[in-house]
Amino acid sequence: TWDAHDAWTALEAVANATRLVGLSPAAGLDGVRLYASQSNVGARVYDWLLGQSAVLARIPAIVTWNVGHMAGLFPALVVGTPNEFVSGR
């Protein structure tokens, strides 16, 4: 079982090993507007905003356990699980 300290330690390890990117407030609002304009609603907007962050930062791949949702939203990006990226598949 993870506690808050374990979670924070994991987040710090990711932050130290990666370049963190995100959307500005305006880009976030534009992203939600674009998502909605394509007749999308619901919690997948969070996946959409994560993917939009990758697209705008010119990151060609997304590592996630939620491959189906992300690949469906961003077919131009490489989407795979952590295990697939580690093994080079």
C-alpha beads as a LAMMPS data file, in Angstrom:
LAMMPS data file: protein, C-alpha beads

89 atoms
88 bonds

1 atom types
1 bond types

-500.0 500.0 xlo xhi
-500.0 500.0 ylo yhi
-500.0 500.0 zlo zhi

Masses

1 110.0

Atoms # bond

1 1 1 0.000 0.000 0.000
2 1 1 1.252 3.435 -0.934
3 1 1 1.044 6.372 1.410
4 1 1 1.346 10.077 0.676
5 1 1 5.121 10.026 1.168
6 1 1 5.537 7.180 -1.352
7 1 1 3.377 9.012 -3.887
8 1 1 5.324 12.244 -3.430
9 1 1 8.646 10.404 -3.790
10 1 1 7.443 8.838 -7.053
11 1 1 6.304 12.214 -8.412
12 1 1 9.628 13.824 -7.518
13 1 1 11.491 11.023 -9.297
14 1 1 9.451 11.630 -12.458
15 1 1 9.977 15.397 -12.214
16 1 1 13.720 14.936 -11.861
17 1 1 13.980 12.597 -14.844
18 1 1 11.722 14.413 -17.310
19 1 1 10.888 17.775 -18.779
20 1 1 7.526 18.770 -17.358
21 1 1 5.122 20.454 -19.768
22 1 1 1.611 21.757 -19.470
23 1 1 -0.978 24.048 -20.926
24 1 1 -1.362 27.709 -20.166
25 1 1 -4.816 28.671 -18.879
26 1 1 -5.714 29.990 -22.338
27 1 1 -4.487 26.836 -24.094
28 1 1 -6.401 24.725 -21.570
29 1 1 -9.605 26.616 -22.306
30 1 1 -8.958 26.334 -26.047
31 1 1 -8.382 22.596 -25.603
32 1 1 -11.679 22.108 -23.774
33 1 1 -13.438 24.191 -26.444
34 1 1 -11.917 22.066 -29.239
35 1 1 -12.786 18.838 -27.413
36 1 1 -16.396 19.974 -26.991
37 1 1 -16.643 21.193 -30.604
38 1 1 -16.066 17.597 -31.711
39 1 1 -19.211 16.543 -29.769
40 1 1 -17.120 15.143 -26.900
41 1 1 -18.208 15.384 -23.281
42 1 1 -17.201 13.778 -20.026
43 1 1 -14.139 12.759 -18.091
44 1 1 -12.071 11.928 -21.190
45 1 1 -11.449 15.670 -21.416
46 1 1 -8.597 15.051 -18.954
47 1 1 -7.008 12.587 -21.397
48 1 1 -7.539 15.158 -24.127
49 1 1 -5.774 17.898 -22.155
50 1 1 -2.822 15.610 -21.398
51 1 1 -2.550 14.721 -25.087
52 1 1 -2.862 18.358 -26.138
53 1 1 0.022 19.168 -23.798
54 1 1 2.135 16.583 -25.621
55 1 1 1.099 17.846 -29.052
56 1 1 1.838 21.492 -28.242
57 1 1 5.198 20.567 -26.686
58 1 1 6.007 18.484 -29.806
59 1 1 6.315 15.299 -27.767
60 1 1 5.799 12.377 -30.183
61 1 1 4.790 9.717 -27.651
62 1 1 2.566 9.223 -24.625
63 1 1 3.318 6.605 -21.995
64 1 1 0.145 5.523 -20.205
65 1 1 -1.765 2.541 -18.872
66 1 1 -4.786 4.014 -20.695
67 1 1 -3.591 3.190 -24.216
68 1 1 -7.044 2.739 -25.748
69 1 1 -8.345 6.153 -24.785
70 1 1 -5.188 8.051 -25.645
71 1 1 -4.581 6.296 -28.965
72 1 1 -8.190 6.961 -29.946
73 1 1 -7.887 10.647 -29.160
74 1 1 -4.403 11.125 -30.650
75 1 1 -3.827 8.683 -33.525
76 1 1 -0.824 10.693 -34.761
77 1 1 1.087 10.094 -31.501
78 1 1 2.854 6.911 -30.461
79 1 1 0.938 5.616 -27.433
80 1 1 2.102 2.704 -25.319
81 1 1 2.288 1.300 -21.824
82 1 1 5.305 1.837 -19.597
83 1 1 6.230 -1.829 -20.115
84 1 1 6.155 -1.423 -23.907
85 1 1 8.438 1.610 -23.804
86 1 1 10.866 -0.025 -21.403
87 1 1 11.050 -3.191 -23.512
88 1 1 11.372 -1.191 -26.754
89 1 1 8.256 -2.616 -28.416

Bonds

1 1 1 2
2 1 2 3
3 1 3 4
4 1 4 5
5 1 5 6
6 1 6 7
7 1 7 8
8 1 8 9
9 1 9 10
10 1 10 11
11 1 11 12
12 1 12 13
13 1 13 14
14 1 14 15
15 1 15 16
16 1 16 17
17 1 17 18
18 1 18 19
19 1 19 20
20 1 20 21
21 1 21 22
22 1 22 23
23 1 23 24
24 1 24 25
25 1 25 26
26 1 26 27
27 1 27 28
28 1 28 29
29 1 29 30
30 1 30 31
31 1 31 32
32 1 32 33
33 1 33 34
34 1 34 35
35 1 35 36
36 1 36 37
37 1 37 38
38 1 38 39
39 1 39 40
40 1 40 41
41 1 41 42
42 1 42 43
43 1 43 44
44 1 44 45
45 1 45 46
46 1 46 47
47 1 47 48
48 1 48 49
49 1 49 50
50 1 50 51
51 1 51 52
52 1 52 53
53 1 53 54
54 1 54 55
55 1 55 56
56 1 56 57
57 1 57 58
58 1 58 59
59 1 59 60
60 1 60 61
61 1 61 62
62 1 62 63
63 1 63 64
64 1 64 65
65 1 65 66
66 1 66 67
67 1 67 68
68 1 68 69
69 1 69 70
70 1 70 71
71 1 71 72
72 1 72 73
73 1 73 74
74 1 74 75
75 1 75 76
76 1 76 77
77 1 77 78
78 1 78 79
79 1 79 80
80 1 80 81
81 1 81 82
82 1 82 83
83 1 83 84
84 1 84 85
85 1 85 86
86 1 86 87
87 1 87 88
88 1 88 89
